[in-house]
Amino acid sequence: MAQPERIALAFPLGMPHHELLIEGVLAYAREHGRQWSFLTAPESMTLSILDLRGWQGAGIIAKLNLPAEARFAASLDIPIVNVSGALRKSPVPRVTVDNRKIGRLAAEHLLDAGFRHLAFYGVRRTGYSHLREVGFRRRLDEAGMDCAVLRAATTFRTRGNRWFDQHQDLIRWIGKLEKPLGLFVVSDYRARLVIDACQQHGLNVPEDVALVSVDNERTICEHCEPKLTSIDRNARLVGYRSAEVLDGMIRGHQPQPREILIPPKALVARASSDTLAVDDPRLREAIAFIQNHLSESLKIEDILTHTGMSRRWLEYAFREYMGESPHQYIGRKRVLAAKELLQEEPDLKLHEVAAQTGFTRPKQLTLAFQRYEGMSPREFRHASEANDLPTE
């Protein structure tokens, strides 16, 4: 019987999204009949690639979070796949979530809620935080919105009680920002600190400060008060694809491209962002009417008739609060609904998707999709299918 190939998992265990990553690795090995034996840290649950000096194995799946780890990885003559986005550049092939798309998804959610005061809380000198901020701010730029930013020192490098000073900085920053505030936070762990900072100021979440974060760690998100809206980073698929790349490298194939970006799975909406930051009751009524009739053949005249508004006022109010025209808002919301259908119901015909999302015909859906997504619905569906994790 052939000896199993030894694979090291050089990253902390126990964190829920890391466990999902491991599930993806195991799913790949099982599906492809790979006899892999996994090395992990037995007690500490934390194994760095720096702990593998002298280790002889077939390959490594690692989180390279520090420059020293990256330098050491570059010196090894073992196939390595990096699953961390912490460093701007990776010395080895990398499979990680598309952090720009994460930032854009957070911005879309807060803009849809009508926020005009927006902010980002991230960490300094960290690749994934930088890219999430870039995606967030670019979408806000498109909507003509500004963004306040606070970046804390990452705990990869922080020692002692510097975290306490960071928290005091966060409390002061939160207090100075204009409200109501739509705040995108780099991770669930940081978002929990934001909730505490809001409580110290007597600010209500989400009415005063609405929060969106990243990782969808259920032990955090479901036990915060209020429960935390978070973006699922698609960790299981990251694990599956990283195992696929590593397997190819073990067999002598160099991955092309050397960096594979996995789209985030979804934004999981919870109470921390369940609000509409629109003061004018007429505009709130118009938005609610649109949301309730999005699947119908809705026209601007229908909104005017229902609300008694003038077209000029409606156009002004939407551009002022939502950063786009009513027509653009309706089109974008319909495309978002169509994307969900294309992903969740892959057997639906294109004309059925169009009919269920308020488009009069498939061509209208295709034109809107190309305008907002830069691709056709069929191309989006094929891309989604390519990124689906195979099931047993």
Number of C-alpha atoms within 10 A of each C-alpha: 3 5 8 12 15 16 22 25 22 24 21 17 19 11 12 15 19 16 16 19 24 22 18 25 23 19 21 23 17 13 11 11 9 13 14 17 13 15 14 17 16 9 7 9 13 15 21 18 21 14 12 16 9 7 9 12 16 20 23 23 26 24 23 28 22 13 14 12 17 21 14 15 24 14 9 12 9 16 23 26 29 24 27 20 23 22 19 13 12 22 19 16 21 29 25 25 24 20 26 23 19 28 30 19 21 26 28 15 17 27 24 16 21 23 25 25 20 26 24 25 24 24 21 13 15 19 18 24 25 23 20 25 27 18 20 26 24 18 19 21 12 10 19 14 19 14 17 14 15 15 18 17 15 16 10 10 8 10 8 6 8 11 15 10 11 14 17 11 15 20 20 12 15 21 15 8 14 15 18 22 22 30 28 27 28 25 20 25 15 17 26 19 15 22 23 17 21 18 13 11 12 11 18 15 24 22 17 17 26 28 31 29 29 28 23 24 19 15 11 16 25 15 12 17 14 18 19 32 26 29 24 20 23 25 25 22 29 29 27 23 26 27 26 18 24 26 20 14 19 15 10 10 11 14 15 9 9 15 17 19 17 19 21 23 18 15 20 16 16 16 18 24 24 19 17 19 26 18 10 10 9 15 19 16 14 21 22 13 16 21 13 10 15 20 17 14 13 16 13 14 13 15 21 15 10 11 15 12 15 12 14 8 12 20 15 15 19 20 17 16 22 23 23 19 17 23 12 15 18 20 21 18 16 23 25 16 18 24 20 14 19 22 17 11 11 14 10 13 11 19 14 14 22 24 17 18 23 22 25 15 14 17 14 12 25 18 15 21 23 15 14 14 15 12 14 18 23 13 12 18 16 15 13 18 14 10 16 13 18 13 7 6
